[in-house]
Amino acid sequence: MSIPLDSLTKRYYSVTEVAKLFGVTTSLVRYWEQQFDFLRPHKSSNGDRRFTTDNIRQFEVIYHLVKEQGYTLAGAKRYLKEEKDKIRQKQEVLKTLKRLRGFLEDLKI
């Protein structure tokens, strides 16, 4: 799953909005927040989670590993620890390739 993060325009997103972006439940978003130390959204004074686009990118990486690649949570944690910098590079290349593909598909039409 690839979320068009360029289209995200708000500063903060609720847990419900993040869940809808990825087609998962809000409880899964909260559970992964507990499992992955780096995924820490801001919380309002009444405790509501406020996800930034960076938090959504982090969630996208976890989603890709667990839901699309079939990693266990422990395996995803280990992978992320070992491959932190490589993941960022791969994501940027993938985004560029997807934009290029979209551009080429537009030219084809």
C-alpha positions in Angstrom: 0.0 0.0 0.0 1.3 3.4 -0.9 -0.3 6.5 0.6 0.1 9.7 -1.5 1.8 11.5 1.4 2.3 14.6 -0.9 -1.5 15.0 -0.7 -1.5 15.2 3.1 -2.0 18.8 3.9 -3.0 19.0 7.5 -0.5 19.4 10.3 -2.0 16.7 12.5 -4.2 13.7 11.8 -6.3 11.8 14.3 -5.9 8.1 15.0 -9.1 7.5 13.1 -7.8 9.3 10.0 -4.6 7.3 10.1 -6.5 4.0 10.4 -8.6 5.0 7.4 -5.5 5.8 5.3 -4.2 2.3 5.8 -7.5 0.4 6.0 -6.8 -0.9 9.6 -8.5 -0.5 12.9 -7.7 2.3 15.3 -6.8 -0.3 17.9 -4.1 -1.6 15.6 -2.7 1.9 15.2 -2.6 2.3 19.0 -1.1 -1.2 19.5 1.8 -0.5 17.0 2.4 2.8 18.7 3.0 0.8 21.9 5.2 -1.8 20.1 7.5 0.6 18.2 9.3 3.2 20.3 9.9 5.6 17.5 6.2 5.9 16.6 5.2 8.5 19.1 2.4 10.9 17.9 1.8 14.1 19.8 -1.0 14.0 22.3 -3.4 16.8 23.1 -4.2 18.0 26.6 -7.1 15.5 26.7 -5.0 12.6 25.4 -6.0 12.5 21.8 -3.3 11.3 19.5 -2.2 13.7 16.8 -0.1 12.1 14.0 2.2 14.2 11.9 3.1 13.3 8.3 6.4 12.0 9.7 4.5 9.7 12.0 2.4 8.6 9.1 5.5 7.8 7.1 6.8 5.8 10.0 3.5 3.9 10.2 3.7 3.3 6.5 7.1 1.5 6.9 5.7 -0.7 9.7 2.6 -1.4 7.6 4.7 -2.4 4.6 6.9 -4.8 6.7 4.1 -6.4 8.6 1.1 -6.4 6.3 2.7 -6.5 2.9 6.0 -8.3 3.5 4.7 -10.7 6.2 7.2 -9.8 9.0 6.3 -10.6 12.6 6.4 -7.6 14.9 9.6 -8.9 16.4 11.1 -9.4 12.9 10.0 -5.9 11.9 11.6 -4.4 15.0 14.8 -6.2 14.3 14.8 -5.3 10.6 14.1 -1.6 11.4 17.0 -1.5 13.9 19.4 -3.0 11.4 18.2 -1.3 8.3 17.1 2.2 9.4 19.1 4.2 6.9 18.6 1.8 4.0 14.8 2.0 4.5 14.8 5.7 4.0 16.8 5.5 0.8 14.6 2.7 -0.5 11.4 4.7 0.2 12.8 7.8 -1.6 13.7 5.7 -4.6 10.3 4.0 -4.6 8.5 7.3 -4.4 10.5 8.7 -7.3 9.8 5.6 -9.3 6.1 5.8 -8.6 6.0 9.5 -9.6 7.9 8.6 -12.8 5.5 5.8 -13.5 2.6 8.1 -13.0 4.2 10.7 -15.3 4.8 8.0 -18.0 1.3 6.7 -17.7 0.0 10.3 -18.2 2.1 10.6 -21.3 0.7 7.3 -22.6 -2.9 8.6 -22.5 
